[in-house]
Amino acid sequence: QLVQSGGGLVQPGGSLRLSCLASGFTFSSYVVSWFRQAPGMEREFVIGMDLSTRNTHYTDSVSGRFTISRDDAKTTAYLDMNSVKPEDTAVYYCQARHLIDGAQYWGQGTQVTVSS
């Protein structure tokens, strides 16, 4: 399973870190990505990291502001959100997807609200 932590209310221009703790599977064999879903919207891909190259892929709207990282020893992935904007307000989900068979785990979601 994936258990998320972090999130909450942050002012525009502020920073926030989300964590995603994995258990019950071989975390190091899974690609991790972050998604978000704003009210009335479809869930969208935000950022992900290749397992072998550690190259990062992201949606244009978070370019230069959001960073994904992982610590396999702690079986934890992170999403660092900087210079946040009101349009970043959403429920954020982490996803772990097996590199070979595509099996997926999802976190429970955590609310991020950007408002002054």
N, C-alpha and C positions, 0 to 999 in steps of 0.2 A: 504494500500500500504506500501511498504518498500522503504525507501530512504537511500541510502548509502552515506557515506562521509569518507574522509581520502584517503589513497593511494598516489601514486606518485612514485618518484624516490628515492631509498635508496641505500646506499653502502653496499656491502657484510659485514656481521657481525653486521649491524645496526638493528634498531628497528622501528616498525611502528604500528599504531593502526587504525583499520577500525571500523567504527560505522554503525549501521543499525537501523534507527528510524522507528517504526511502527505506523500506524494510520489507523483508520477505522475498526478495529476488536479488539477482546479481546485478546490482546497480551499474557496475562498470561496463556491462554489455548493452546498455540502453542509451539511446539518444534522448537528450532532454530538450524540451522546448517549453516556451511559455505562450499562453493564449489569453485573450481577454474577451469579455462580453459586456457591452454597455446595455443599459435598459432599452428594450425594444429592438435590439440589434442582434445579428448573428455573431456567434463566437468567431473570433478572428485570430490568426497567427500573429504573434508579436515578435518573437525572437527565438532562435535555436542555435545549437552548436553541433558541428560535426564531431563524431566520436573519435575518429582517427586523426584528423588534421586540426581539430579544435577551431576550425574556421567558423565564423559567426554569420548567420543569416538573419535578416530582420526586415520588418515592414518599414517603409520609408519614413513614416511619421515619428519613429523613435530613433532614427539614425543620429548618432552622436550624443544621445541622451541616456539610453538604456544599455546595460551590459549584462550578459549572462556569464556565469561561471559555475564550476562544480568542484567539489572536493570528494573524490571517490573514497578516500580513507574514512570520511565522515558520512558517506552515502547521502550527501546533501548537494542540492543545486541552489543557486541564488539568482535573483534578478535585482540588479541595482538600478534604481530609477532616479535620474537627476534632471534638474530643470523641468520638473513636471508641469503639465498644463491641465486646465480644466477638462480638456477633451481626453485626457488619460483616465478619467474617472470610469471605473468598470470593476467587474469581478474578475480577478486574475486567477488563472489555473495553470498549474504545472502539469506536464505530460512526460512520461517516460515510455519510449517505444523501442522494442527490441530490434537490434540492427538487422537480424536475419529473418525472423518469422513475423515481425510486425506487431507482436503482442503489445498491448498498451495498458498503462496505468494512468489514472488521473488523480490529481489532488482534489481536495474538497472545495477549493475556491476560497479566495479571500478578497474582501471589499477594499478597494482603494478609492478614496474620494479626494479630489483636488479642489479646494475651495478656500476663499479667504473669509 
